[in-house]
Each structure stands twice: as C-alpha cells, then as structure tokens.
Amino acid sequence: MPDLDYYELLEVPPTATAAEIKDAYRRAVRTAHPDVGGTTAMFRLITTAYETLSDPALRADYDAGLVRPGARINDAWPDDLDAEAAEPADPGWGREASWDAADGRPKTYLGDPDAWIHGRRGLVVTALSWTVIAAIFAFGVVILLYAPEWLRPDAAGPDVLSWYGEQPVVRLIAIVAYVAILGSVWADSARALVAVHAAFALLLVGWVVAYWGIATTPERWWFGAGVLLWLLYNVLLTVTVYLSGVREEFATFRRESDPSEASDLTRWARSDAGARAVRVGYGVLAATFVFLAVVLLVAHGLIRPAAAGPDAWDIALRYPVAVAIVVALYGYIAYISIGHRSGLELVYVPVAVAFLAWPLAYWDLATTGERWLFGLVALAWALHVGAQYATSSLIDRRRPTPEWTR
C-alpha cells in the first residue's frame, strides 16, 4: 500500500462501495475546489484518489500497492508501470483534473443536510416564497399608497399618520425609496433594510400605545392581522433571500466546475420549443410596442382622463414629434439590447413610478371606463417588459457559452 492513503483522504473505509466513494468525493470537492476556498493541489489529489478508487481495476492495483500517489492514471497502464515508477513524483499531484459528467460532477450534494435546496423541491419552495412575498408587498403598496386611512382608527384626531394620508407625493416617494433599499439585499448590504423594518416595528408598537383605547374591536382585529402579515413578510424575505443565495452559490459552483454542463432550462431554450418561444417573444414585443406607441402618439384618452386640468403630462403630450422621437429611440435601444445586458431598467423604473402615480393624480377624476382603459395600458406595459426580459434570457441561453441569465 502506498504511503498516501486514498481511503483516508476521502474519509471512507477500504471496504467502501462505489456509491459511498462517489458520495465521499462529492463532499470532498466542496471544500477542495479552488473556486470555493480550496487549493489546486488538493483538488487534483482528491480527483486522482476518486478516479483511482472508482475504477475497479485501478482500485485493485492500488490495494495491491502497485499505484503510487500522483501517478498519471490515464496514461498507458499497466504496461508502462515500470517506466512510471522510474520518474519522480509529480509535485502538482497528478494531471490537471476535470469534472466527469457521468461520475465526478455532483448534480446535488448527496448526504448534505441542505441538499434539497439545490434540487427541484428547493426551486419550488423558493419560487412559492417569492410569490407570497410579492403578493404581500403588492397588498402593502396598495394600502400605503391608496388607502392610508386604513392605518388609523376613524376616531383618531390630526397626527402624523393623518398628515401622511394627505400627502400623495410623500407616499409615492416612500414606496420608491423602500424598493431601492430592498435592492440593497442583492448587493449584500441589507443594513438599511433592517433599519427601515426596525423603524416600522416601532411604529407598530406606537399604534398600540396611541390608538388602542379609541379603536373599535374590528379596527383592532384589522391591526392584528396586519401585524401578522408583516411578520410573515419579514420571515419569508429572510428565509427566501438565504435560499436564493444558497442556490445561486451552488449554480455558480456547477457552472465553474463544468462550464459545458447546461441546466434544464438552458437545454430547453436550445431546443425547437425554445426557438419557437423566442419567435413568440419577438411577436409579443412587437405587438405591445405598437400598441403603447399608438397610445402615446394619438390615443391620449387611455392614459389621461378628460376631466384632468393642465399639468406636466398634458404639456408633454402636446409635442407629438418629441414623443415620436422618444418612442423611436426606445424601440431601437430595446431591439439592439435583446440578448444583452441592456440597462433598460433606467427606463422601466421611472415608467413604473409613473404608473403608480396615476391613481394618486387621476383616480378621483377618471370615470370607470377610463380606469379600466388605464389598467389595460398598464397590463400591456407589464407584458412588454416581461417579454423583453424573457426573450433576452432565452436568446442568451441559446448561445454556446451564455454570458448571463435573467
């Protein structure tokens, strides 16, 4: 037996089965791979140990003491064994290692307590959590923007919350600022988000102190339900951000370990179905773009009530040539950005803020028909943005080496 014990290196007994050796290798590369904090030498050594012990013939020779550490196991074997023995040991611990699609690359870390996170169940849980978070967030936005009177009892006198309810611009700025702070989570700097949530927690405590005595029983129940919903939002946000981070680390590790291995979504994107989806995406983009262009150029009644007086939006729509130039410029940028990092968020975010501001400015002036027409325009815009990102992602995944994914 050579001085170096491959069984001890992989932490398995000499009687280990092929499956146990494979599991041990998958666990070992988690810490040995250079991309996750290990060293190249150790990674090569572990890979060499696995290749030796996973091959029945090589394992038999190794157990018989015929294989020395660092031997190039894929060279001529065993006819050149004497020539190999005459060479000095490779200081780099053998040949450059690579992942083997059938055996070496872990699809999930079997035996790992959090392995389910990397699999389909983890994907379903993460997607479901984000859906619930989005629903709670949308509900909160509706309350804070358009129904601030629900935040305080009817018997309450003038105070800070009543002032907040009378300031639509302040409410809109507060929501936009929170969304911007929420984005700090993805920049690994969530301290501002924690500060905002802590301040809101103090507000909830203050509600009990200030309003409990004058609130009716239904108002107290409503407040309690709101607190429970807010707590659920915080818990889900924390857990889901963690799950998403773990899944992203695992996906990055897989891509760097074996760049040639494509995900299920990427393989689907490269199929005929993916090609058809790209064509459908282009069709949806074209149809929604034409519809929105017509609205901006000639169908102003869909986005501005007839009863509205002179304002900034009215002034902007009086210059159709300038509007046409802006529309054409956006269309060109959107077209050339398909499949690339575009930076169109610089356009989409202000438009989203404008859509949120519409009910604050025009809801009381608009008729029921005008409100429905505005909803139709908002739906078309959301469909356009969704098609833009989905089509861009599909096109990128169809490349031999995707640059990014959405």
Buried (B, 14 or more C-beta within 10 A) or exposed (E): EEEBEBBEBBEBEEEBEEEBBBBBBBBBBBEBBEEBEBEBBBBBBBBBBBBBBBBEEBBEBBBEEBBBBBBBBEEEBEEEBEEBEEEEEBEEBBBEBEBEEEBBBBEBBEEBEEBEBBBEEBBEBBEEBBEBBEEBBEEBBEBBBBEBEBBBBEEBEEEEBBEBBEEBEEBBEBBBEBBEBBEBBEEEEBEBBEEBBEEEBEEEEEBBEBBEEEBEEEBBEBBEEBBEEBEEBBEBBEBBBEBBBBBEEBEEBBBEBBEEBBBEEBEBBBEEEBEEBBEBBBEBBBBBBEBBBEBBBEBBEBBBBEEBEEEEBEEEBEEEEEBEEBBEEBBEEBEEBBBEEBEBEEBBEEBBBEBBBBBBBBBEEBEEEBBEBBEEBBEBBEBBBBBBBBBBBBBBBBEEEBEEBE
